[in-house]
């Protein structure tokens, strides 16, 4: 099976690619390596799977890993309506796992155009390529942000998600609608993944774990929003990857006159308060952190909580405790910071 992973230099994309390679798949990784956050980390992730910065920074050129002969990387923009279809036609992918997107809730308020370009235009291009090259299964990233300020918990895939409170959330809900339309019109099997607060080694520097870790080690203040009255369904990266692999092997069933479309929450199913998360980090670093208590920020929600029963029926089980997950993250963070 030949699999395309978009966003391969990203947090989830890097971890997924490593697992797919270990499982013996032929994997093509695609990423534009944009500067939303430091590209040093993105190149380091690619280096971890055998693609040097010298090779990775070349546009529209396929590089082969020095560690895995079944991994190839190409720096390409999913908004490119000429190069992307050519790649699909040349490589004839069996499955596409689409993780590339402009991320970040707060950044969507500052730079809305980036979300339309990447998350709407880019996703349309992926759908069109899957349609014309008859890809057997499109797995794509949505987000728990689509639930907005849903008062009912835990969040279920059956809940209404018609009231996004950020453009990022709106773009992810749009992806789900676009995928449904293409599944209905062209019988493309599509699986949407609503991720819940992913953390762990190689994580994004704009997210709380890395921001807090940096502040703790540098004796700086951290910003604690909603005065600490927040909870998140923190989900360890290995549990997320387990869920993606399960969905990869369970495309929508091809029944007569059905729309080949499905959605899944991927979370821990057990929310943790923000203050407990911070306290667990402090214990692992063996030092406290100064806190600046602030109000809830525009686009933020006070809580997230995943109902994972739909994915559980396929064999998924999130098993990593917050204590173990943070311990692993801090161990990686110290090694990476000293490298």
JODATA-V549492 format. One record per pair of residues at least 4 apart in sequence whose ideal C-beta (glycine too) atoms are under 7 Angstrom apart, sorted by sequence separation. I is the first residue (numbers start at 1). J is the second residue. D is the distance in whole Angstrom. If there is no record, write none. Layout:
i:I j:J d:D
i:I j:J d:D
//
This chain:
i:9 j:13 d:7
i:10 j:14 d:6
i:12 j:16 d:6
i:13 j:17 d:6
i:14 j:18 d:7
i:15 j:19 d:7
i:16 j:20 d:6
i:17 j:21 d:6
i:18 j:22 d:6
i:19 j:23 d:6
i:21 j:25 d:7
i:35 j:39 d:6
i:37 j:41 d:7
i:39 j:43 d:6
i:40 j:44 d:6
i:41 j:45 d:7
i:42 j:46 d:7
i:43 j:47 d:6
i:44 j:48 d:7
i:47 j:51 d:7
i:51 j:55 d:6
i:52 j:56 d:7
i:53 j:57 d:6
i:76 j:80 d:6
i:80 j:84 d:5
i:82 j:86 d:7
i:83 j:87 d:6
i:84 j:88 d:7
i:85 j:89 d:6
i:86 j:90 d:6
i:87 j:91 d:6
i:104 j:108 d:6
i:107 j:111 d:6
i:108 j:112 d:6
i:112 j:116 d:7
i:113 j:117 d:6
i:114 j:118 d:6
i:115 j:119 d:5
i:116 j:120 d:5
i:117 j:121 d:5
i:118 j:122 d:5
i:119 j:123 d:6
i:120 j:124 d:7
i:121 j:125 d:7
i:122 j:126 d:7
i:123 j:127 d:6
i:124 j:128 d:6
i:125 j:129 d:6
i:126 j:130 d:6
i:127 j:131 d:6
i:128 j:132 d:6
i:129 j:133 d:6
i:142 j:146 d:6
i:155 j:159 d:6
i:165 j:169 d:6
i:167 j:171 d:6
i:168 j:172 d:7
i:169 j:173 d:6
i:170 j:174 d:6
i:171 j:175 d:7
i:173 j:177 d:7
i:174 j:178 d:6
i:175 j:179 d:6
i:176 j:180 d:6
i:177 j:181 d:7
i:178 j:182 d:6
i:179 j:183 d:6
i:180 j:184 d:6
i:181 j:185 d:6
i:182 j:186 d:5
i:199 j:203 d:6
i:203 j:207 d:6
i:207 j:211 d:7
i:208 j:212 d:6
i:209 j:213 d:6
i:210 j:214 d:6
i:211 j:215 d:7
i:212 j:216 d:6
i:213 j:217 d:6
i:214 j:218 d:6
i:224 j:228 d:5
i:226 j:230 d:5
i:235 j:239 d:6
i:237 j:241 d:6
i:238 j:242 d:6
i:239 j:243 d:7
i:240 j:244 d:7
i:241 j:245 d:6
i:242 j:246 d:7
i:243 j:247 d:6
i:244 j:248 d:6
i:245 j:249 d:7
i:246 j:250 d:6
i:272 j:276 d:5
i:274 j:278 d:6
i:275 j:279 d:6
i:276 j:280 d:6
i:277 j:281 d:7
i:278 j:282 d:6
i:279 j:283 d:7
i:280 j:284 d:7
i:281 j:285 d:6
i:296 j:300 d:5
i:308 j:312 d:5
i:309 j:313 d:7
i:312 j:316 d:5
i:320 j:324 d:6
i:321 j:325 d:7
i:322 j:326 d:6
i:323 j:327 d:6
i:324 j:328 d:6
i:325 j:329 d:6
i:326 j:330 d:6
i:327 j:331 d:6
i:328 j:332 d:6
i:329 j:333 d:6
i:330 j:334 d:6
i:331 j:335 d:7
i:332 j:336 d:6
i:333 j:337 d:6
i:334 j:338 d:6
i:335 j:339 d:6
i:8 j:13 d:4
i:9 j:14 d:7
i:20 j:25 d:5
i:46 j:51 d:4
i:47 j:52 d:6
i:51 j:56 d:5
i:64 j:69 d:7
i:88 j:93 d:6
i:116 j:121 d:7
i:117 j:122 d:7
i:130 j:135 d:4
i:150 j:155 d:6
i:164 j:169 d:4
i:183 j:188 d:5
i:205 j:210 d:5
i:215 j:220 d:4
i:225 j:230 d:7
i:235 j:240 d:6
i:272 j:277 d:5
i:282 j:287 d:7
i:311 j:316 d:4
i:312 j:317 d:7
i:320 j:325 d:5
i:7 j:13 d:4
i:8 j:14 d:7
i:21 j:27 d:6
i:33 j:39 d:6
i:47 j:53 d:7
i:65 j:71 d:4
i:78 j:84 d:6
i:164 j:170 d:4
i:182 j:188 d:5
i:183 j:189 d:7
i:203 j:209 d:6
i:204 j:210 d:7
i:215 j:221 d:7
i:254 j:260 d:6
i:282 j:288 d:5
i:296 j:302 d:7
i:20 j:27 d:5
i:56 j:63 d:6
i:76 j:83 d:6
i:108 j:115 d:5
i:152 j:159 d:6
i:183 j:190 d:5
i:203 j:210 d:5
i:215 j:222 d:4
i:282 j:289 d:6
i:5 j:13 d:6
i:55 j:63 d:4
i:64 j:72 d:5
i:76 j:84 d:7
i:130 j:138 d:5
i:147 j:155 d:5
i:182 j:190 d:7
i:252 j:260 d:4
i:308 j:316 d:6
i:8 j:17 d:5
i:33 j:42 d:5
i:63 j:72 d:7
i:150 j:159 d:6
i:164 j:173 d:6
i:252 j:261 d:6
i:17 j:27 d:6
i:43 j:53 d:4
i:46 j:56 d:5
i:62 j:72 d:5
i:63 j:73 d:5
i:199 j:209 d:5
i:212 j:222 d:5
i:252 j:262 d:5
i:308 j:318 d:7
i:5 j:16 d:6
i:76 j:87 d:7
i:144 j:155 d:7
i:179 j:190 d:4
i:211 j:222 d:7
i:278 j:289 d:7
i:5 j:17 d:5
i:17 j:29 d:5
i:51 j:63 d:5
i:62 j:74 d:5
i:102 j:114 d:5
i:147 j:159 d:7
i:161 j:173 d:6
i:43 j:56 d:6
i:61 j:74 d:7
i:74 j:87 d:7
i:102 j:115 d:5
i:148 j:161 d:7
i:179 j:192 d:6
i:51 j:65 d:5
i:60 j:74 d:7
i:147 j:161 d:6
i:50 j:65 d:3
i:146 j:161 d:4
i:148 j:163 d:5
i:49 j:65 d:6
i:50 j:66 d:4
i:59 j:75 d:5
i:60 j:76 d:6
i:102 j:118 d:4
i:148 j:164 d:6
i:149 j:165 d:6
i:176 j:192 d:5
i:3 j:20 d:6
i:50 j:67 d:3
i:56 j:73 d:6
i:58 j:75 d:6
i:101 j:118 d:6
i:102 j:119 d:6
i:148 j:165 d:5
i:247 j:264 d:6
i:49 j:67 d:6
i:50 j:68 d:6
i:57 j:75 d:7
i:101 j:119 d:5
i:146 j:164 d:6
i:49 j:68 d:7
i:56 j:75 d:6
i:8 j:29 d:3
i:10 j:31 d:7
i:50 j:71 d:7
i:145 j:166 d:6
i:148 j:169 d:6
i:3 j:25 d:5
i:5 j:27 d:6
i:8 j:30 d:6
i:9 j:31 d:4
i:49 j:71 d:6
i:51 j:73 d:5
i:78 j:100 d:5
i:100 j:122 d:7
i:8 j:31 d:5
i:33 j:56 d:7
i:60 j:83 d:5
i:145 j:168 d:6
i:146 j:169 d:5
i:243 j:266 d:4
i:1 j:25 d:6
i:2 j:26 d:5
i:3 j:27 d:5
i:4 j:28 d:5
i:5 j:29 d:5
i:6 j:30 d:5
i:7 j:31 d:6
i:9 j:33 d:6
i:145 j:169 d:4
i:4 j:30 d:6
i:143 j:169 d:7
i:146 j:172 d:5
i:240 j:266 d:6
i:46 j:73 d:6
i:145 j:172 d:6
i:146 j:173 d:5
i:98 j:126 d:5
i:143 j:172 d:4
i:239 j:268 d:7
i:96 j:126 d:7
i:142 j:172 d:5
i:14 j:45 d:4
i:18 j:49 d:6
i:235 j:266 d:7
i:17 j:49 d:6
i:235 j:267 d:5
i:271 j:303 d:6
i:9 j:42 d:4
i:142 j:175 d:6
i:235 j:268 d:5
i:271 j:304 d:7
i:14 j:48 d:7
i:96 j:130 d:6
i:142 j:176 d:6
i:233 j:267 d:4
i:234 j:268 d:6
i:271 j:305 d:5
i:14 j:49 d:7
i:140 j:175 d:6
i:197 j:232 d:4
i:199 j:234 d:6
i:233 j:268 d:5
i:9 j:45 d:5
i:197 j:233 d:6
i:200 j:236 d:5
i:201 j:237 d:7
i:233 j:269 d:7
i:9 j:46 d:5
i:196 j:233 d:4
i:197 j:234 d:5
i:198 j:235 d:6
i:199 j:236 d:7
i:200 j:237 d:3
i:269 j:306 d:5
i:79 j:117 d:6
i:197 j:235 d:6
i:199 j:237 d:7
i:200 j:238 d:7
i:233 j:271 d:5
i:234 j:272 d:5
i:268 j:306 d:7
i:79 j:118 d:7
i:96 j:135 d:5
i:140 j:179 d:6
i:196 j:235 d:5
i:198 j:237 d:6
i:232 j:271 d:6
i:267 j:306 d:3
i:269 j:308 d:5
i:78 j:118 d:7
i:95 j:135 d:7
i:98 j:138 d:7
i:101 j:141 d:6
i:105 j:145 d:6
i:231 j:271 d:4
i:232 j:272 d:6
i:84 j:125 d:5
i:88 j:129 d:4
i:92 j:133 d:6
i:95 j:136 d:6
i:98 j:139 d:7
i:231 j:272 d:6
i:265 j:306 d:4
i:267 j:308 d:6
i:29 j:71 d:7
i:33 j:75 d:6
i:79 j:121 d:5
i:93 j:135 d:6
i:94 j:136 d:5
i:95 j:137 d:5
i:96 j:138 d:5
i:97 j:139 d:5
i:98 j:140 d:4
i:99 j:141 d:5
i:198 j:240 d:5
i:231 j:273 d:5
i:232 j:274 d:7
i:265 j:307 d:6
i:280 j:322 d:6
i:284 j:326 d:6
i:27 j:70 d:6
i:32 j:75 d:6
i:79 j:122 d:5
i:98 j:141 d:7
i:231 j:274 d:7
i:234 j:277 d:6
i:265 j:308 d:5
i:280 j:323 d:6
i:284 j:327 d:6
i:26 j:70 d:5
i:27 j:71 d:5
i:28 j:72 d:5
i:29 j:73 d:5
i:30 j:74 d:5
i:31 j:75 d:6
i:32 j:76 d:7
i:78 j:122 d:4
i:81 j:125 d:6
i:85 j:129 d:6
i:89 j:133 d:6
i:230 j:274 d:4
i:25 j:70 d:7
i:32 j:77 d:5
i:84 j:129 d:6
i:88 j:133 d:5
i:195 j:240 d:6
i:266 j:311 d:6
i:277 j:322 d:7
i:281 j:326 d:6
i:285 j:330 d:6
i:28 j:74 d:7
i:30 j:76 d:5
i:79 j:125 d:7
i:228 j:274 d:6
i:264 j:310 d:6
i:265 j:311 d:7
i:280 j:326 d:5
i:284 j:330 d:4
i:21 j:68 d:5
i:78 j:125 d:6
i:85 j:132 d:7
i:228 j:275 d:5
i:264 j:311 d:5
i:78 j:126 d:6
i:146 j:194 d:7
i:21 j:70 d:6
i:269 j:318 d:6
i:21 j:71 d:5
i:138 j:188 d:6
i:140 j:190 d:7
i:142 j:192 d:5
i:144 j:194 d:5
i:224 j:274 d:7
i:268 j:318 d:4
i:272 j:322 d:5
i:120 j:171 d:6
i:127 j:178 d:6
i:131 j:182 d:6
i:138 j:189 d:7
i:142 j:193 d:6
i:143 j:194 d:6
i:144 j:195 d:6
i:193 j:244 d:7
i:267 j:318 d:7
i:115 j:167 d:5
i:119 j:171 d:4
i:123 j:175 d:5
i:137 j:189 d:5
i:138 j:190 d:5
i:139 j:191 d:5
i:140 j:192 d:6
i:141 j:193 d:5
i:142 j:194 d:5
i:143 j:195 d:6
i:144 j:196 d:4
i:115 j:168 d:6
i:135 j:188 d:7
i:136 j:189 d:7
i:140 j:193 d:7
i:17 j:71 d:7
i:120 j:174 d:6
i:124 j:178 d:7
i:137 j:191 d:7
i:139 j:193 d:7
i:141 j:195 d:6
i:193 j:247 d:7
i:112 j:167 d:5
i:123 j:178 d:6
i:127 j:182 d:5
i:131 j:186 d:5
i:115 j:171 d:5
i:119 j:175 d:7
i:191 j:247 d:5
i:109 j:166 d:7
i:131 j:188 d:6
i:108 j:166 d:5
i:130 j:188 d:6
i:108 j:167 d:4
i:108 j:168 d:4
i:191 j:251 d:7
i:105 j:166 d:5
i:191 j:252 d:7
i:189 j:251 d:4
i:28 j:91 d:6
i:105 j:168 d:5
i:189 j:252 d:5
i:104 j:168 d:6
i:250 j:314 d:5
i:8 j:73 d:7
i:216 j:281 d:7
i:228 j:293 d:6
i:246 j:311 d:7
i:36 j:102 d:7
i:212 j:278 d:6
i:216 j:282 d:7
i:227 j:293 d:5
i:222 j:289 d:5
i:224 j:291 d:5
i:36 j:104 d:7
i:213 j:281 d:7
i:217 j:285 d:7
i:224 j:292 d:7
i:243 j:311 d:6
i:246 j:314 d:5
i:31 j:100 d:7
i:194 j:263 d:7
i:196 j:265 d:7
i:212 j:281 d:5
i:216 j:285 d:5
i:221 j:290 d:5
i:222 j:291 d:6
i:223 j:292 d:5
i:224 j:293 d:5
i:225 j:294 d:5
i:226 j:295 d:7
i:246 j:315 d:6
i:30 j:100 d:7
i:190 j:260 d:7
i:194 j:264 d:7
i:196 j:266 d:7
i:221 j:291 d:7
i:222 j:292 d:7
i:224 j:294 d:7
i:226 j:296 d:4
i:246 j:316 d:5
i:189 j:260 d:4
i:190 j:261 d:5
i:191 j:262 d:5
i:192 j:263 d:4
i:193 j:264 d:6
i:194 j:265 d:5
i:195 j:266 d:6
i:196 j:267 d:3
i:216 j:287 d:6
i:221 j:292 d:5
i:223 j:294 d:6
i:225 j:296 d:6
i:233 j:304 d:5
i:6 j:78 d:6
i:188 j:260 d:7
i:194 j:266 d:7
i:196 j:268 d:7
i:225 j:297 d:5
i:230 j:302 d:5
i:231 j:303 d:5
i:232 j:304 d:5
i:233 j:305 d:5
i:187 j:260 d:6
i:191 j:264 d:7
i:193 j:266 d:6
i:216 j:289 d:5
i:229 j:302 d:7
i:230 j:303 d:7
i:233 j:306 d:5
i:243 j:316 d:5
i:215 j:289 d:6
i:242 j:316 d:7
i:184 j:259 d:4
i:225 j:300 d:6
i:183 j:259 d:5
i:226 j:302 d:6
i:183 j:260 d:5
i:212 j:289 d:7
i:183 j:261 d:4
i:180 j:259 d:7
i:239 j:318 d:4
i:239 j:319 d:7
i:16 j:97 d:7
i:180 j:261 d:5
i:239 j:320 d:5
i:179 j:261 d:6
i:238 j:320 d:6
i:235 j:318 d:6
i:236 j:320 d:4
i:13 j:99 d:5
i:12 j:99 d:6
i:176 j:263 d:7
i:234 j:322 d:6
i:2 j:91 d:7
i:4 j:93 d:4
i:10 j:99 d:6
i:236 j:325 d:4
i:3 j:93 d:7
i:2 j:93 d:5
i:3 j:94 d:7
i:2 j:94 d:5
i:3 j:95 d:5
i:4 j:96 d:5
i:5 j:97 d:5
i:6 j:98 d:5
i:7 j:99 d:4
i:1 j:94 d:5
i:6 j:99 d:6
i:7 j:100 d:4
i:1 j:95 d:6
i:3 j:97 d:6
i:5 j:99 d:7
i:6 j:100 d:4
i:7 j:101 d:7
i:104 j:206 d:6
i:139 j:244 d:7
i:157 j:263 d:5
i:157 j:264 d:7
i:197 j:304 d:6
i:139 j:247 d:6
i:157 j:265 d:6
i:196 j:304 d:6
i:139 j:248 d:6
i:155 j:265 d:7
i:196 j:306 d:5
i:137 j:251 d:4
i:154 j:269 d:7
i:213 j:330 d:7
i:209 j:329 d:6
i:213 j:333 d:5
i:144 j:267 d:7
i:200 j:325 d:6
i:199 j:325 d:6
i:203 j:329 d:7
i:201 j:328 d:6
i:200 j:328 d:6
i:201 j:329 d:6
i:200 j:329 d:5
i:199 j:329 d:6
i:201 j:332 d:3
i:166 j:299 d:4
i:165 j:299 d:6
i:97 j:244 d:7
i:155 j:304 d:7
i:153 j:303 d:7
i:155 j:305 d:6
i:154 j:305 d:4
i:155 j:306 d:6
i:156 j:307 d:4
i:149 j:301 d:5
i:153 j:305 d:4
i:154 j:306 d:6
i:155 j:307 d:6
i:95 j:248 d:7
i:148 j:301 d:7
i:154 j:307 d:4
i:157 j:310 d:6
i:45 j:202 d:6
i:144 j:304 d:5
i:144 j:306 d:7
i:41 j:205 d:6
i:37 j:204 d:6
i:38 j:205 d:6
i:37 j:205 d:5
i:37 j:206 d:5
i:12 j:198 d:6
i:11 j:198 d:7
i:15 j:202 d:7
i:14 j:202 d:6
i:109 j:298 d:6
i:109 j:299 d:6
i:11 j:202 d:6
i:106 j:297 d:6
i:108 j:299 d:7
i:11 j:203 d:5
i:11 j:204 d:5
i:106 j:299 d:6
i:105 j:299 d:4
i:105 j:300 d:7
i:15 j:237 d:5
i:19 j:241 d:5
i:16 j:241 d:6
i:15 j:241 d:5
i:19 j:245 d:7
i:12 j:240 d:6
i:16 j:244 d:6
//
